[in-house]
Amino acid sequence: MNIDVFTLFPHWFEWFRGQRHVANALALGHALECVDPRATTPLGAGQVDDTPFGGGAGMVLRVDVMEAALRARYGDDPVAVRSRRRVIALTPGGRQLDDALASELAAEPGLTLLCGRYEGFDERIVERFCTDEVSIGRYVLAGGELAAMVVCDTVLRKLPGALGHADSALEESFSPALEGAPEYPHYTRPADWRGWTVPEILLSGHHEKIRLWRLEQSRRRAGGT
Ligand SMILES: C[S@@+](CC[C@H](N)C(=O)[O-])C[C@H]1O[C@@H](n2cnc3c(N)ncnc32)[C@H](O)[C@@H]1O
């Protein structure tokens, strides 16, 4: 998979690229690259935004600036790019990211993530250049960079080989293996700490009973039983 993040703050991603599962994915041949729209802006003095028509506070990312950045990256009209690649605008009001969407995105060969800043995008960027709008929650961040990292984090850890243990991502919160429920509780040594003992079943060595107990705990957490 190759992921392109369009951001005015590419250096934010230097730290992120060094995190274990991200570094693992990159070492396996996946790519995570940043594109700075300021580098290709057709406007003077690195301008990328402008005041909103109709008035109001803040600045809006310009459609001509994002078009120039997308054209420079993909060598094509961005209107055509979106027919061959998922182009995602990160917006507070978009489709909420969940495990199912993360799995859907992890199956794509390439993703483009557009990070807004200030008041956000000129709506024509979203309407004409993007395939999706994705939100990481019903709150407002100062910019799309952290949202892009959240998307990349959950998508990359689903790629085979990104996690130390291949099984880790198979049976975890919200996975089909747990029927979409939160994960069951975990315990480790000591088995008794201040009289707080771990559930007997987990010490029994009886794998099938443990599996059923865990499933029951997950269902309980989901509010099912
Ligand atoms: C300050 S926000 C703009 C908020 C916008 N004026 C509104 O009220 O919806 C700037 C940028 O941060 C990103 N952003 C903020 N909150 C987000 C969220 N919950 N999920 C995804 N992206 C978010 C978006 O890219 C957005 O364009």
The ligand as an SDF file (V2000), in Angstrom:
LIG
                    3D

 27 29  0  0  0  0  0  0  0  0999 V2000
  -10.2900   23.6510   12.6940 C   0  0  0  0  0  0  0  0  0  0  0  0
  -10.7150   22.3240   11.6300 S   0  0  0  0  0  0  0  0  0  0  0  0
  -11.9990   23.0160   10.6620 C   0  0  0  0  0  0  0  0  0  0  0  0
  -13.3230   22.8740   11.3060 C   0  0  0  0  0  0  0  0  0  0  0  0
  -14.4690   23.3370   10.4130 C   0  0  0  0  0  0  0  0  0  0  0  0
  -14.4860   24.7630   10.3110 N   0  0  0  0  0  0  0  0  0  0  0  0
  -15.7630   22.8330   10.9980 C   0  0  0  0  0  0  0  0  0  0  0  0
  -16.3600   23.5160   11.8130 O   0  0  0  0  0  0  0  0  0  0  0  0
  -16.1410   21.6910   10.6750 O   0  0  0  0  0  0  0  0  0  0  0  0
   -9.3680   22.2350   10.5290 C   0  0  0  0  0  0  0  0  0  0  0  0
   -9.1500   20.8850    9.8860 C   0  0  0  0  0  0  0  0  0  0  0  0
   -8.8730   19.9310   10.8760 O   0  0  0  0  0  0  0  0  0  0  0  0
   -9.2810   18.6440   10.4360 C   0  0  0  0  0  0  0  0  0  0  0  0
  -10.1520   18.0660   11.4740 N   0  0  0  0  0  0  0  0  0  0  0  0
  -10.6050   18.6910   12.5840 C   0  0  0  0  0  0  0  0  0  0  0  0
  -11.3430   17.8730   13.3360 N   0  0  0  0  0  0  0  0  0  0  0  0
  -11.3700   16.6830   12.6970 C   0  0  0  0  0  0  0  0  0  0  0  0
  -11.9820   15.4220   12.9830 C   0  0  0  0  0  0  0  0  0  0  0  0
  -12.7090   15.2330   14.0840 N   0  0  0  0  0  0  0  0  0  0  0  0
  -11.7850   14.4080   12.1190 N   0  0  0  0  0  0  0  0  0  0  0  0
  -11.0450   14.5790   11.0020 C   0  0  0  0  0  0  0  0  0  0  0  0
  -10.4430   15.7570   10.6800 N   0  0  0  0  0  0  0  0  0  0  0  0
  -10.5960   16.7960   11.5080 C   0  0  0  0  0  0  0  0  0  0  0  0
   -9.9800   18.8390    9.1070 C   0  0  0  0  0  0  0  0  0  0  0  0
   -9.0600   18.5160    8.0780 O   0  0  0  0  0  0  0  0  0  0  0  0
  -10.2990   20.3100    9.1110 C   0  0  0  0  0  0  0  0  0  0  0  0
  -10.3940   20.8510    7.8090 O   0  0  0  0  0  0  0  0  0  0  0  0
  1  2  1  0
  2  3  1  0
  2 10  1  0
  3  4  1  0
  4  5  1  0
  5  6  1  0
  5  7  1  0
  7  8  2  0
  7  9  1  0
 10 11  1  0
 11 12  1  0
 11 26  1  0
 12 13  1  0
 13 14  1  0
 13 24  1  0
 14 15  1  0
 14 23  1  0
 15 16  2  0
 16 17  1  0
 17 18  1  0
 17 23  2  0
 18 19  1  0
 18 20  2  0
 20 21  1  0
 21 22  2  0
 22 23  1  0
 24 25  1  0
 24 26  1  0
 26 27  1  0
M  CHG  2   2   1   9  -1
M  END
$$$$
